[in-house]
């Protein structure tokens, strides 16, 4: 993808285009980390809390993952 992007962007903007691509890639990986955090949190709550508390944590987790 970065090579294709570099070929499509004008010569004066190639660095900006590939830099933005790398930044967005890093941002996407960080968002996946947020999802992993919430999945571990739900697993922990499932072991120690009541079903009502688990349902509340699951509801909040998927909403936060979605907005991230």
C-alpha positions as CSV (number, residue, x, y, z in Angstrom):
1,X,0.0,0.0,0.0
2,X,2.7,2.6,0.8
3,X,4.3,2.0,-2.6
4,X,1.0,2.3,-4.5
5,X,0.2,5.5,-2.5
6,X,3.6,7.0,-3.3
7,X,3.0,6.4,-7.0
8,X,-0.5,8.0,-6.9
9,X,0.4,11.1,-5.0
10,X,2.3,14.0,-6.7
11,X,6.0,14.1,-6.2
12,X,5.9,17.1,-3.9
13,X,3.4,15.4,-1.5
14,X,4.7,11.8,-1.4
15,X,6.2,12.2,2.0
16,X,3.0,13.6,3.5
17,X,0.9,10.8,1.9
18,X,3.0,7.9,3.1
19,X,3.4,9.6,6.5
20,X,-0.3,9.9,6.9
21,X,-0.7,6.3,5.9
22,X,1.7,5.2,8.6
23,X,0.1,7.4,11.2
24,X,-3.4,5.9,10.5
25,X,-2.0,2.4,10.6
26,X,-0.5,3.1,14.0
27,X,-3.8,4.6,15.2
28,X,-5.7,1.5,14.0
29,X,-3.3,-0.8,15.9
30,X,-3.8,1.3,19.0
31,X,-7.6,1.0,18.7
32,X,-7.2,-2.8,18.5
33,X,-5.3,-2.5,21.8
34,X,-8.3,-0.8,23.4
35,X,-10.5,-3.7,22.3
36,X,-8.1,-6.2,23.8
37,X,-8.1,-4.3,27.0
38,X,-11.8,-4.4,27.3
39,X,-12.0,-8.1,26.4
40,X,-9.6,-8.9,29.3
41,X,-11.6,-6.7,31.6
42,X,-14.9,-8.5,30.7
43,X,-13.2,-11.9,31.3
44,X,-12.1,-10.8,34.7
45,X,-15.5,-9.4,35.7
46,X,-17.1,-12.7,34.5
47,X,-15.1,-14.6,37.1
48,X,-15.7,-12.3,40.1
49,X,-19.0,-10.4,39.6
50,X,-22.7,-11.1,39.4
51,X,-24.5,-11.6,36.1
52,X,-26.0,-8.1,36.3
53,X,-22.6,-6.5,36.7
54,X,-21.2,-8.6,33.8
55,X,-24.1,-7.5,31.6
56,X,-23.3,-3.8,32.4
57,X,-19.6,-4.2,31.8
58,X,-20.2,-6.0,28.4
59,X,-22.7,-3.3,27.4
60,X,-20.2,-0.5,28.2
61,X,-17.3,-2.4,26.6
62,X,-18.7,-2.9,23.2
63,X,-19.9,0.7,23.1
64,X,-16.4,2.0,24.0
65,X,-14.8,-0.3,21.4
66,X,-17.2,0.9,18.8
67,X,-16.5,4.6,19.4
68,X,-12.7,4.0,19.6
